[in-house]
Amino acid sequence: GGSKVFHQAILSPLDAHDVITQGMPNKALKYLIDHVGILADQNVLQIATGMSLRTLQRQNNKPGALLSPDQGGRAWKFVEVLERARELLGSQTAAEQWLISPATGLDQRSPIELLASPAGTELVDDFLGRLEFGVYA
């Protein structure tokens, strides 16, 4: 949603930090869900955002609702991983498929599964780095 949703340009990690800790607008998450097909799966949505479908529905009924810093941070990291995978794999569709598919370099776990924790997120980041440089194992 960019500056339309955030009402400001986010040009640095510090800007992102400020948006996340002040409460990311719920409409940023709605935009994300509308534009990322795999988020239609309730399990993927919960891992990516830390929010159940029911909580999301309640949030959508509150105009001006903000995500908690945890929810916003998880959604932000999900987008970063998705974007990095899209750049590496060449398309949004390929990146989404990669996120939900078991990976040999992640002990046959899917990247989305590992995004549920900070330690798992670090593993996914490291794995993306290995893919970028052609080291798969």
C-alpha beads as a LAMMPS data file, in Angstrom:
LAMMPS data file: protein, C-alpha beads

137 atoms
136 bonds

1 atom types
1 bond types

-500.0 500.0 xlo xhi
-500.0 500.0 ylo yhi
-500.0 500.0 zlo zhi

Masses

1 110.0

Atoms # bond

1 1 1 0.000 0.000 0.000
2 1 1 3.025 2.269 0.390
3 1 1 2.554 5.937 1.151
4 1 1 -1.230 5.713 0.525
5 1 1 -1.575 3.436 3.543
6 1 1 1.202 4.804 5.735
7 1 1 0.740 8.488 4.819
8 1 1 4.525 8.798 4.610
9 1 1 7.393 7.382 2.626
10 1 1 9.293 4.600 4.359
11 1 1 12.838 5.116 3.196
12 1 1 14.922 3.409 5.853
13 1 1 14.823 0.634 8.438
14 1 1 14.396 3.349 11.082
15 1 1 11.256 4.602 9.315
16 1 1 9.959 1.021 9.239
17 1 1 10.721 0.608 12.946
18 1 1 8.766 3.752 13.764
19 1 1 5.734 2.665 11.722
20 1 1 5.751 -0.799 13.281
21 1 1 6.148 0.355 16.893
22 1 1 3.569 3.136 16.552
23 1 1 1.052 0.663 15.162
24 1 1 0.844 -0.186 11.498
25 1 1 -2.569 0.649 10.014
26 1 1 -4.812 -2.390 9.696
27 1 1 -5.474 -1.391 6.093
28 1 1 -1.810 -2.213 5.337
29 1 1 -2.546 -5.807 6.293
30 1 1 -5.754 -5.785 4.253
31 1 1 -3.764 -4.571 1.238
32 1 1 -1.234 -7.351 1.786
33 1 1 -3.936 -10.025 2.037
34 1 1 -5.603 -8.724 -1.126
35 1 1 -2.310 -8.940 -3.065
36 1 1 -0.687 -12.148 -1.769
37 1 1 -2.642 -15.253 -2.730
38 1 1 -1.167 -17.627 -0.143
39 1 1 -2.529 -15.441 2.668
40 1 1 -6.005 -16.788 1.841
41 1 1 -4.881 -19.890 3.748
42 1 1 -5.709 -19.255 7.422
43 1 1 -2.599 -21.099 8.643
44 1 1 -0.305 -19.045 6.406
45 1 1 -2.063 -15.854 7.508
46 1 1 -1.594 -16.710 11.179
47 1 1 2.107 -17.513 10.749
48 1 1 2.766 -14.430 8.626
49 1 1 1.004 -12.000 10.960
50 1 1 0.472 -13.674 14.310
51 1 1 -3.227 -12.992 13.820
52 1 1 -6.088 -15.448 13.429
53 1 1 -8.743 -14.929 10.774
54 1 1 -11.296 -14.126 13.486
55 1 1 -9.043 -11.451 15.003
56 1 1 -8.512 -9.988 11.546
57 1 1 -12.275 -9.873 10.998
58 1 1 -12.745 -8.041 14.307
59 1 1 -9.963 -5.596 13.376
60 1 1 -11.598 -4.910 10.005
61 1 1 -14.772 -3.805 11.804
62 1 1 -12.869 -1.065 13.657
63 1 1 -12.116 1.980 11.502
64 1 1 -8.590 3.232 12.103
65 1 1 -7.517 0.032 13.881
66 1 1 -3.782 -0.480 14.303
67 1 1 -1.767 -3.678 14.376
68 1 1 0.192 -4.444 17.517
69 1 1 3.970 -4.051 17.156
70 1 1 4.275 -7.867 17.093
71 1 1 1.663 -8.258 14.353
72 1 1 3.108 -5.376 12.335
73 1 1 6.650 -6.676 12.763
74 1 1 5.717 -10.161 11.598
75 1 1 3.802 -8.807 8.599
76 1 1 6.749 -6.535 7.736
77 1 1 9.236 -9.406 7.901
78 1 1 6.914 -11.594 5.821
79 1 1 6.872 -8.916 3.118
80 1 1 10.668 -8.587 3.240
81 1 1 11.119 -12.344 2.797
82 1 1 8.477 -12.484 0.052
83 1 1 10.110 -9.600 -1.822
84 1 1 13.571 -11.103 -1.553
85 1 1 12.262 -14.462 -2.804
86 1 1 10.427 -12.708 -5.645
87 1 1 13.648 -11.014 -6.731
88 1 1 15.569 -14.291 -6.599
89 1 1 12.937 -16.472 -8.247
90 1 1 11.669 -13.976 -10.799
91 1 1 7.959 -13.766 -10.000
92 1 1 5.423 -13.308 -7.258
93 1 1 3.877 -16.695 -8.032
94 1 1 7.223 -18.499 -7.767
95 1 1 8.031 -16.708 -4.506
96 1 1 4.687 -17.623 -2.962
97 1 1 5.077 -21.247 -4.035
98 1 1 8.607 -21.318 -2.586
99 1 1 7.323 -19.998 0.746
100 1 1 4.860 -22.866 1.194
101 1 1 7.003 -25.711 -0.204
102 1 1 9.369 -27.914 1.823
103 1 1 13.012 -26.963 1.233
104 1 1 15.944 -29.359 1.412
105 1 1 18.145 -26.625 2.877
106 1 1 15.612 -26.118 5.680
107 1 1 15.392 -29.770 6.710
108 1 1 12.288 -30.263 4.515
109 1 1 10.394 -27.512 6.290
110 1 1 8.633 -24.775 4.368
111 1 1 9.956 -21.244 4.765
112 1 1 6.519 -20.009 5.903
113 1 1 6.526 -22.549 8.720
114 1 1 9.818 -21.143 10.012
115 1 1 8.623 -17.530 9.910
116 1 1 6.627 -18.303 13.071
117 1 1 9.665 -17.558 15.270
118 1 1 12.628 -15.165 15.249
119 1 1 15.066 -18.103 15.124
120 1 1 13.209 -19.631 12.186
121 1 1 13.084 -16.282 10.421
122 1 1 16.855 -16.042 10.729
123 1 1 17.153 -19.509 9.160
124 1 1 14.984 -18.398 6.231
125 1 1 17.077 -15.236 5.767
126 1 1 20.272 -17.314 5.792
127 1 1 18.772 -19.796 3.333
128 1 1 17.786 -16.985 0.963
129 1 1 21.379 -15.749 1.136
130 1 1 22.634 -19.219 0.226
131 1 1 20.199 -19.375 -2.694
132 1 1 21.343 -15.976 -3.856
133 1 1 24.945 -17.186 -4.029
134 1 1 24.141 -20.653 -5.383
135 1 1 24.818 -22.636 -2.181
136 1 1 21.767 -24.870 -1.687
137 1 1 22.724 -27.160 1.192

Bonds

1 1 1 2
2 1 2 3
3 1 3 4
4 1 4 5
5 1 5 6
6 1 6 7
7 1 7 8
8 1 8 9
9 1 9 10
10 1 10 11
11 1 11 12
12 1 12 13
13 1 13 14
14 1 14 15
15 1 15 16
16 1 16 17
17 1 17 18
18 1 18 19
19 1 19 20
20 1 20 21
21 1 21 22
22 1 22 23
23 1 23 24
24 1 24 25
25 1 25 26
26 1 26 27
27 1 27 28
28 1 28 29
29 1 29 30
30 1 30 31
31 1 31 32
32 1 32 33
33 1 33 34
34 1 34 35
35 1 35 36
36 1 36 37
37 1 37 38
38 1 38 39
39 1 39 40
40 1 40 41
41 1 41 42
42 1 42 43
43 1 43 44
44 1 44 45
45 1 45 46
46 1 46 47
47 1 47 48
48 1 48 49
49 1 49 50
50 1 50 51
51 1 51 52
52 1 52 53
53 1 53 54
54 1 54 55
55 1 55 56
56 1 56 57
57 1 57 58
58 1 58 59
59 1 59 60
60 1 60 61
61 1 61 62
62 1 62 63
63 1 63 64
64 1 64 65
65 1 65 66
66 1 66 67
67 1 67 68
68 1 68 69
69 1 69 70
70 1 70 71
71 1 71 72
72 1 72 73
73 1 73 74
74 1 74 75
75 1 75 76
76 1 76 77
77 1 77 78
78 1 78 79
79 1 79 80
80 1 80 81
81 1 81 82
82 1 82 83
83 1 83 84
84 1 84 85
85 1 85 86
86 1 86 87
87 1 87 88
88 1 88 89
89 1 89 90
90 1 90 91
91 1 91 92
92 1 92 93
93 1 93 94
94 1 94 95
95 1 95 96
96 1 96 97
97 1 97 98
98 1 98 99
99 1 99 100
100 1 100 101
101 1 101 102
102 1 102 103
103 1 103 104
104 1 104 105
105 1 105 106
106 1 106 107
107 1 107 108
108 1 108 109
109 1 109 110
110 1 110 111
111 1 111 112
112 1 112 113
113 1 113 114
114 1 114 115
115 1 115 116
116 1 116 117
117 1 117 118
118 1 118 119
119 1 119 120
120 1 120 121
121 1 121 122
122 1 122 123
123 1 123 124
124 1 124 125
125 1 125 126
126 1 126 127
127 1 127 128
128 1 128 129
129 1 129 130
130 1 130 131
131 1 131 132
132 1 132 133
133 1 133 134
134 1 134 135
135 1 135 136
136 1 136 137
